[in-house]
């Protein structure tokens, strides 16, 4: 597995856990009276979620989810660093085999 794939998988797992917690908290923040009022109107479960809980959930979750997206964007720099260390290691090994930095050939005068 290359560094990019490992970085994508790691960031996906971490981000999905945080996003799940954000949406769980937003669902818990919707007052129970809203659902009870929708039930008293005769709405079924899908209608309650789509028309009552869903819009309130999005309003409550959007700021925290936006922060998570910004954090994910900043954490992608870590994936590039992992790739950079691989590139620098290859360059170091290449320079060591030629006994010259930056791939320059030594001059024999």
PAKE-174791 format. One record per residue: residue in three letters; residue number from 1; y, x, z of N, C-alpha, C in turn. Coordinates in pm, whole numbers. Layout:
<pts>
ALA;NUM;Y;X;Z;Y;X;Z;Y;X;Z
...
</pts>
This chain:
<pts>
UNK;1;-117;86;0;0;0;0;123;90;0
UNK;2;216;62;-89;336;145;-94;437;100;12
UNK;3;541;179;28;639;154;135;715;23;113
UNK;4;745;-9;-11;820;-132;-39;740;-256;2
UNK;5;613;-259;-35;529;-375;-1;514;-388;151
UNK;6;493;-278;218;481;-281;364;610;-329;428
UNK;7;725;-284;376;854;-327;429;879;-475;408
UNK;8;844;-526;291;862;-668;261;774;-753;353
UNK;9;650;-712;370;559;-788;458;609;-786;602
UNK;10;652;-670;649;699;-660;788;824;-745;810
UNK;11;920;-736;718;1042;-816;735;1013;-965;722
UNK;12;919;-1002;636;884;-1144;621;822;-1200;748
UNK;13;733;-1124;810;669;-1171;932;771;-1186;1045
UNK;14;857;-1087;1061;956;-1092;1168;1057;-1203;1143
UNK;15;1106;-1213;1020;1206;-1315;988;1149;-1455;1002
UNK;16;1023;-1475;962;964;-1609;973;949;-1651;1119
UNK;17;918;-1556;1206;909;-1588;1349;1043;-1630;1407
UNK;18;1148;-1555;1373;1282;-1591;1421;1329;-1724;1362
UNK;19;1301;-1747;1233;1344;-1872;1169;1272;-1991;1231
UNK;20;1144;-1975;1261;1069;-2082;1326;1132;-2117;1460
UNK;21;1171;-2016;1536;1233;-2041;1666;1369;-2110;1651
UNK;22;1444;-2074;1550;1573;-2139;1526;1553;-2287;1497
UNK;23;1458;-2319;1410;1435;-2460;1377;1372;-2537;1491
UNK;24;1288;-2471;1571;1232;-2538;1688;1342;-2574;1787
UNK;25;1434;-2482;1807;1545;-2509;1897;1636;-2619;1845
UNK;26;1656;-2622;1713;1740;-2727;1655;1673;-2864;1669
UNK;27;1542;-2869;1652;1470;-2996;1669;1482;-3042;1814
UNK;28;1468;-2949;1908;1478;-2985;2049;1619;-3029;2087
UNK;29;1719;-2983;2012;1858;-3017;2045;1900;-3154;1995
UNK;30;1824;-3213;1904;1856;-3349;1858;1821;-3444;1972
UNK;31;1916;-3526;2014;1891;-3616;2127;1777;-3714;2099
UNK;32;1697;-3740;2200;1585;-3832;2185;1632;-3974;2154
UNK;33;1752;-4007;2197;1806;-4140;2169;1825;-4166;2020
UNK;34;1848;-4062;1943;1863;-4079;1798;1731;-4126;1736
UNK;35;1622;-4063;1777;1491;-4103;1726;1454;-4243;1774
UNK;36;1486;-4273;1899;1456;-4406;1951;1536;-4513;1879
UNK;37;1661;-4482;1844;1743;-4577;1770;1686;-4599;1630
UNK;38;1638;-4492;1567;1577;-4506;1435;1449;-4587;1442
UNK;39;1373;-4570;1551;1251;-4650;1569;1286;-4797;1588
UNK;40;1395;-4825;1659;1434;-4964;1682;1482;-5031;1554
UNK;41;1527;-4951;1456;1564;-5005;1326;1444;-5030;1237
UNK;42;1327;-4985;1281;1204;-5007;1205;1175;-4899;1102
UNK;43;1234;-4782;1118;1206;-4673;1025;1072;-4607;1059
UNK;44;995;-4573;957;869;-4504;983;898;-4356;1011
UNK;45;794;-4277;1037;812;-4138;1079;883;-4055;972
UNK;46;843;-4072;846;907;-3994;739;1054;-4030;723
UNK;47;1087;-4157;733;1227;-4200;723;1309;-4149;840
UNK;48;1250;-4149;960;1322;-4096;1076;1356;-3949;1056
UNK;49;1258;-3871;1009;1283;-3729;987;1383;-3706;875
UNK;50;1369;-3781;766;1453;-3759;649;1596;-3808;670
UNK;51;1612;-3921;735;1744;-3984;745;1817;-3958;877
UNK;52;1743;-3931;983;1808;-3919;1115;1798;-3777;1170
UNK;53;1676;-3728;1185;1657;-3598;1249;1696;-3484;1154
UNK;54;1657;-3493;1027;1681;-3386;930;1827;-3345;917
UNK;55;1919;-3439;891;2059;-3398;879;2117;-3336;1008
UNK;56;2079;-3388;1122;2128;-3331;1247;2065;-3194;1273
UNK;57;1938;-3181;1236;1869;-3054;1251;1936;-2946;1167
UNK;58;1968;-2977;1043;2032;-2878;956;2170;-2839;1008
UNK;59;2244;-2935;1059;2377;-2906;1112;2368;-2812;1231
UNK;60;2266;-2829;1313;2250;-2744;1431;2188;-2608;1398
UNK;61;2100;-2603;1298;2028;-2479;1268;2103;-2388;1172
UNK;62;2197;-2442;1096;2261;-2363;991;2333;-2238;1041
UNK;63;2413;-2242;1148;2479;-2119;1193;2381;-2009;1235
UNK;64;2280;-2044;1312;2182;-1943;1356;2100;-1893;1239
UNK;65;2067;-1981;1145;1990;-1939;1027;2074;-1848;939
UNK;66;2203;-1875;930;2292;-1786;856;2297;-1648;919
UNK;67;2301;-1642;1051;2298;-1513;1121;2168;-1439;1093
UNK;68;2057;-1512;1087;1929;-1449;1057;1927;-1392;915
UNK;69;1986;-1465;821;1991;-1415;683;2075;-1288;674
UNK;70;2185;-1284;745;2268;-1163;747;2192;-1048;811
UNK;71;2121;-1076;918;2042;-973;984;1931;-922;892
UNK;72;1867;-1012;819;1764;-972;724;1822;-884;615
UNK;73;1939;-920;567;2005;-840;464;2035;-699;515
UNK;74;2078;-691;640;2106;-558;698;1977;-480;723
UNK;75;1869;-550;757;1743;-482;786;1674;-431;660
UNK;76;1715;-479;544;1657;-427;421;1693;-280;402
UNK;77;1797;-234;467;1830;-91;461;1719;-8;524
UNK;78;1648;-64;622;1537;8;683;1425;32;583
UNK;79;1404;-65;495;1300;-48;393;1339;65;298
UNK;80;1467;75;265;1508;184;177;1495;319;247
UNK;81;1515;323;377;1499;448;451;1353;492;450
UNK;82;1261;396;464;1119;430;458;1087;490;322
UNK;83;1139;430;215;1118;485;82;1186;619;65
UNK;84;1302;638;127;1375;764;116;1299;877;183
UNK;85;1236;849;296;1160;955;362;1042;998;276
UNK;86;981;903;205;873;940;114;924;1029;3
UNK;87;1039;994;-54;1097;1073;-162;1136;1211;-111
UNK;88;1196;1218;7;1237;1347;62;1115;1434;93
UNK;89;1007;1373;137;884;1450;164;830;1511;34
UNK;90;829;1433;-73;783;1484;-201;874;1598;-248
UNK;91;1006;1582;-230;1099;1687;-270;1078;1813;-186
UNK;92;1051;1796;-57;1029;1910;31;902;1986;-9
UNK;93;797;1912;-39;672;1976;-80;693;2048;-214
UNK;94;766;1983;-306;793;2046;-435;877;2171;-421
UNK;95;977;2167;-335;1062;2285;-314;984;2396;-246
UNK;96;893;2360;-157;814;2461;-87;715;2530;-180
UNK;97;663;2455;-276;567;2518;-367;635;2616;-461
UNK;98;763;2593;-491;836;2685;-579;916;2786;-500
UNK;99;918;2770;-367;993;2857;-277;1143;2858;-308
UNK;100;1192;2743;-349;1335;2731;-379;1378;2587;-354
UNK;101;1493;2565;-290;1541;2430;-269;1591;2368;-399
UNK;102;1588;2239;-406;1639;2160;-519;1567;2194;-651
UNK;103;1451;2247;-643;1372;2271;-763;1423;2383;-850
UNK;104;1511;2469;-798;1562;2582;-877;1462;2696;-874
UNK;105;1449;2760;-985;1357;2873;-991;1427;2997;-932
UNK;106;1356;3077;-857;1417;3198;-801;1442;3301;-911
UNK;107;1549;3374;-895;1584;3480;-990;1525;3610;-941
UNK;108;1460;3678;-1030;1409;3812;-998;1492;3913;-1071
UNK;109;1580;3981;-1000;1667;4082;-1064;1636;4220;-1013
</pts>
